[in-house]
Amino acid sequence: MSARFLIVDDHAVVRRGLAEILRDAFSGAEIGEAGTARDGIEALKGGAWDAVILDVTLPDRSGLDALKEMRERAPKTPVLVLSVHAEDPFAVRALKAGAAGYLTKESAPAELVAAVRKVRGGGRYVSEALAEKLADALASGSPGAPHEALSDREFEVLRLIASGKTPTEIAAHLHLSVKTVSTYRARILEKTGMKTNAELTHYAISRGLVA
């Protein structure tokens, strides 16, 4: 039986490139594609997949939110998160949310194939560089960066603020009320020790939290 992979990414060119890499590596592989979190979740419900390759930044919903729902709906299907963002800020959150692995889009095709083989076989995959950083952090016992203290929802609001979104736009994107967004913003400021959106934006950009 040929392998079946679902690619969830909002860029058609990226989906096509990933599909070609997977077809070259897995003879006869069937590739499903989705450009939004909603379509990806619907496709996941529509059949059995050997693995899902999921972008962390989607137009209709946070990739982390989508990941959690995918894990609830299909707990046996491994999800490999593939992102443009640096590994440090996102990988741990993705792994905690149930991802079987994490790669940046800068990774070589051979590494992508290796990661897909690993998660398809029931393992977990992180790059050697990330594994070293995680090990160093555990060994040092040093406190993490301010954004690491944020909940996943607070983290997403921080990223949207830093992307220049207004409270109304953030509320619409996350399906929340403007009042709730303001509450999250207040918590973010308190936890990070910052006072303005400008400070939050500078911090997020300097840490690679926004593209």
Number of C-alpha atoms within 10 A of each C-alpha: 5 10 16 18 22 23 25 29 26 19 13 13 10 14 21 14 11 19 20 14 15 22 15 12 15 15 10 13 17 16 19 17 20 21 18 22 28 16 14 23 19 13 18 20 13 9 9 14 22 19 23 29 25 26 28 24 21 19 13 17 16 19 24 27 17 23 26 16 16 24 17 11 13 16 12 14 20 26 30 30 25 26 22 16 19 18 21 15 16 19 24 17 16 24 20 11 17 20 27 25 24 28 25 18 16 12 13 10 15 11 12 23 16 13 22 25 18 18 21 21 12 12 13 19 21 19 16 9 10 17 12 12 14 14 10 12 13 11 9 8 8 9 10 9 11 13 20 16 14 18 14 17 15 20 22 20 24 25 21 21 21 22 15 13 14 14 20 14 16 22 18 14 16 17 12 14 14 16 12 12 23 16 12 20 21 15 15 23 16 11 15 17 12 15 12 11 15 13 14 22 20 11 18 21 14 10 14 16 23 18 12
